[in-house]
Structure formats: C-alpha cells, structure tokens
C-alpha cells in the first residue's frame, strides 16, 4: 500500500469515526423539533380545559347579589369554625387590591405569573400554608390564609377551605398536597428527558444493558409516567372539592349549592386537563424525537456507507 493510499485510508477512518459519534448522539434538530412540537401539543391540548374552567368560574360566580355573597361568606366562616380551623389560624382574606402592574406585561400575562394579582382580578383563589411576603419583606398574608376575591369569585371559597382541612387535619392529604410542586417538576423533567435522549438499540448482536433497558422503559412510558406523577395533585384537589361541596349542599340554598358544585367541577377540569396535556406532551416528545432522530441516523448512516465505499476503492 502506497503512502498516499494509507493517508487516504486513515482520513476515511477518522471521518467514519466522527460520523459514528454524530450518529450516536442524535440530531440537535430532532431534539429541537421534539421540544417545540411537544410544547405545541401541550398548548393545544390544554386550551379546551382551561377555557372551560375559566368560563365556568366566571359564569357561576357572577350575577350574585350582595346578600348571596354575604350568605356564602358567613357559611364559609361557619365551615371553618365547625372543623376547628379557626383555632389553627385559618382565615379568609378578601383580596381586592393587588397593587398596580408595574411589570410592563399585559395584565393577562401577568396574571399567569402572579397568583395574588390574578386573585384580585377574580381569576384565581388559593390556600397557603406559609406566610406570603411582599418584595420589601412585609407579611401580606399569614400562614393558613385563604386568599380570594369574595366579590368576584365567592363560590371557590369552599374548595379552598377543603385544602385547609386537608393540610390541618390529615397527614395523608397533607403529604399529597406537598407532592404537587415536585410532581409538576418531575413531569417536566420527563418531557425534557424524552426530548434529549434517544432510544437505545442493540448493536453487533449485543444485548441492551440494564441502564439502557431502564432508559427505554422510561421513554416508552413517558406519557403514562407524566400523568402518574400528577395523580397525587388530582386526588388532593378532588378531596378539597368534595369537602367543600358536601358542606355547601348541607348549608346553602339549593340554587347556591349547585353553583358551588359547577364552579368546582370547572376548576377540576383545568387540573385534569393540565395532567393530561403534560402526559400528551411527554408522549409527543418521544414520538417526534424518535421519528426525526431516525431520519437523522439514516442520513448519517448513508454518509458512513459512502465513506466505506470510498475507502474500499482506495485500497
């Protein structure tokens, strides 16, 4: 073999090795498409649930008379006392003024990142087991507070009292309540894991390692796993609504109790929709990444084959 042929052979070998590494890593474009495509799936799948929930909350809490709102407020306070929550410091804070939006964002966008601002607008209500402080360090709401705009979203107060009961009277439901944020983070991590990894394939007759099998199992069930980690949140939200509706049915006029039920059903739809959309997002991330990842690998393999043919001819 001449020196020129030998140099050409070494050059082809290096090119092939470089292409093989590129093939093993997968395509950046495939990852980007997986993330982008799955996010679109998330947005489209969550829109119906969030729209229904928003319409339900506004519809069944609007057009109430001041007497009906006062009746709900008094009943809610009786609910708190009947469960001994007043002794634990649970109070209803009527949030009607959240200050001015100085973020420069449109109000609708700012509502998505500021729960208090959204609550003052009547788009949200929440129970907090921790004190909430302002940016200056002042305490806005003490521990065990129910923050709600009683003029705009009064029907949601019974659901929030349900959260307070879960947190203060049951270790089991308190644990499920605490799993909410970790569950959402884990679901998001599963989506990213699916987008940034490739399906492991057996090569050269070798079996997959245990780690590769586990990775494939996670990717293959990413949608189911994403939904599973949201189940604790769904259970706890459901129990909060059950507690609230049970009290409303026994202590409010039938017409008002029915509005409370429909408000809670609408809100629960948004939680269920969020869990399902995360599951669909993870599922979509796997399918999109595998499809475009396969296209990428086929393209790289074609280049490897071309280099091998070139190397054979040069020998």
N, C-alpha and C positions, 0 to 999 in steps of 0.2 A: 504494500500500500504506500503510495507516494505521500509526501508531506502535505501537499495541498488537499488530497483526499482525506487525510487524517484530520486536518484542521476543520474541514467541512463537516466531517462526521461529529467531531466534538461540538461544533457550533449547533448542529441539528439536535444533538443530545441535550444541550443546555436549553434550547428553545422548547423541546418537548417537555423537559422537567418544569420549566416555567409555566407552560400551558397546563400541565397536570395540577400544579399548585393552584392555578387560577380556577381550574375546574372543580377542585375540592372545596374551595372557599365559597363558590357560588357567586352569582352576579349581584353587583350593587344595585343595578336597575331592577332586578327581580325583588330585592328587599324593599326598595322604594315603592314599587308598584303594590307590593303586599301591604305595606303600611297605609299608603294612600287609598288603595281600593277598599281595604277593610274599614278605614275611617268613614268612607262614603257609605258603606253598608251600615255602619253604626248610626250615622246621621239619619239615613233614610228609614231605618227600622225603628228608631226611637221617636220620630216625628209624630206618628199617629197616636201613640200612648201619651206623649207629653201634651199634645194638642187637646186630646180628650180630657186629660186630667185638669188642664188649665180651664177649659170651658166648664167642666163640672164644678170646680172650686168657685168660680165666679158666679155661675148660674144659680147655684143652690145657697150661696151666701149673700147674694144681692137681693134687693127688694124686701128686706126685712124691716119691720117697723122698729122704732126705738124701744117700744115695750117688749117686743120679741127678743131684741138684743139684750135688754136688761134681764129678761127671764132666763136666757141662756147663761149670762154671766153669773146670776145668782145660783142657778142649778150647778154650774161648774164649780163654784166655791163650796157648795154643799157636797159635791162629789169628792173634792179634796179633803174636806173635814171628815167625811164618812170613812175614808181609808186611813185617817190619821196622818195624812201627808202634811197638814199644816204644822204639826209638831216637828216635822223634819225640815221645815223651812220652805216647802213648796208654795210658790205664789204665782199669780197671773200678772204679768207685766203688759200693760196695754201700750204697744209700740206704735205711735202715730207720727213720730218725728225722728227721722234718722239723719237729720242734717242735710247739707247740700252736697250734691255730687260734684266733687272737685277733681275727679279723675280725668276728665276730658273725654271719657267714653260716653256713648249714648246710654240713657237710663236703662234700657232693656238689656244691654250688655253688662252694665254694672250690677244689675240685679242678679246676674248669674254668679258673680264672684263675691258679692256682699250680702250674706243672709239677712242682716239687720235692715239694710236698705230695701231689700225685696219684701221683708216683713212689713215695714212701714207703708209700703205701696199696696199691701194686701195680697201679695203674690206668694207668701210663704208664712210659715209658723213653725216654731221649734221649741223643744225642751232641751235645756242644757244642765248637765250635772257638774259643770265647772263654772266659776265666775268668769264673766266676759269683761275685758278691759278695753279702754279706748287706746288710741295710739299714744296718748300722753300718760297712760298708766292708771287713769281713774277707772274705778269699777262701774261699768254700765249696768250689768245685771249680776246679781249674786248667784251662788250655786243653788241648784234646784229651782231655776226660774223657767216659767213658760212664757215665751216671748211671742206675742201675737197682736195683730191689729183687730181689736174686738168690734170695731165699726165696719170693717171691710171683709173680715174672714172669721166671724164668730163661731161658725159650725165646726171649725177644725180644733177648737179648744179641748173637746172631749178626747180626741185622738192623742193630743199632746199630754193630757193627764194620764192616759193609758201608758205612755212612755215613762212618766214619773212613777207610776205604780210598778212597772217592770223593773226600774232601776232601784227603787227603795224597798221593795217587799220580797223580791225573789232573786236569789243568787244565779239561778239558771238563766232567767231572762236578762239579768244584768250582764252576764257573760256574753250572751248573744248580741246584746246592744253594743258591747265593746268590740265585737268582731266586725262591725260594719265597715270601718275605715280599712283595717287590714284586708278584708275581703275584696274591697274595690281595688286596692293596690295590687293584690295578688292576681286579680282578673286582668288588670292592665299589664302586669308582667308576663302573663301567659300569652297575651297578644304580641308583645314585643319578642318574646322567646320564639314564637311561631314564625315571625317575620324575619328574624335574624339567624335562624338555623335552617339546615337542610335535612331532608330525610336521609338517614344512614342506609347505605346499600352494601350488601355483601359483595366482596371483590376477591377475585382469584380463588374462588372456592372456599374461602374462609367464612366462618360463622360470625354473626354480629356479636360484639362484646356485650356484657350486661349493661354498661353505660349507654351503648348505642340503642339497645332494646328499650331501655327506660326513656331515652330521648324520643324515640319513635312512638312509644306509647303515649307520652305527654302530648306530642304534636298531633297524633291521630285522634286524641280525645280532648283537644284544647277547648272546643266549644262546650262540651259537657262539663269539663272541669271549671271553666269560667262561670258557668251557671251554678255549679255546685257550691262554689265559694261564696256565692251571693245568697244562698238559701237561708243562712242564719239571719240576714237582714230581712228577708221576706217573712220569715216566721215571726220575728220580733215586731215588725211593722203590723203584721196581721193581728197579733195578740193585742197590740195597743189599740187597734181599731175595734176589735171585739169587745174589749173592756169599755171603751168609750160609747159604742153603740148600745151595749147592754144597759148602761146607766141612762142614756138618752131615752131608750124605749120605755123605761120604767118611770122616768121623772119629768118627761116633757110631753106636751100635747102631741098627738099622733102626727100632725102635719109637720111640726118642727123636727120630731124624731126621724121622720122619713127624709128630711133634708140633710140631717146629720149623716144618715146612712149613705145617701147618694154622694155626699161630699167625701166621705171616707173611701167609698168604692172608687171614685175618680182618682183620689190620691194614690190608692194602692195600685191602680192601673199603671201609674207612672213608674212605681218601683218595679213592678213586674216587667214593664216594658224596658226599663233600664237593664235588668238582669238578662232578658232575652236578647237585647241588642248587643250587650257585651259578649254573649255566647256566639251570636252570629258574626260579630267582628273577629273573634278568635278563629272561628271556623273558616271565615273568608280569608284571613291572613294565611292560613295553612294552604288552602286550595290555590290562592293566587301565587304564593311563593313557590309551591311545587310545580305549578304549570309553567311559569316563566323561568324558574330555576332549571327545569328540564330542558326548556328551549335553549338556555344558556349553555348547559352542559353538552347538548348535541352540537351546538355551534363550535364550542371549544374542541370537542372530540373530532370534528371534521378537520380542524386545523392540525390536530395531533396526527391524524391519519395522513394528511398531506405531507407533514414533515417526515413521517416514517417512510412514505413512498419516495420522498426526495433523498432520504438517507440511503435507501436500498439502491437507488440508481447511481449514487455517488460511489458506492463500494466497488 
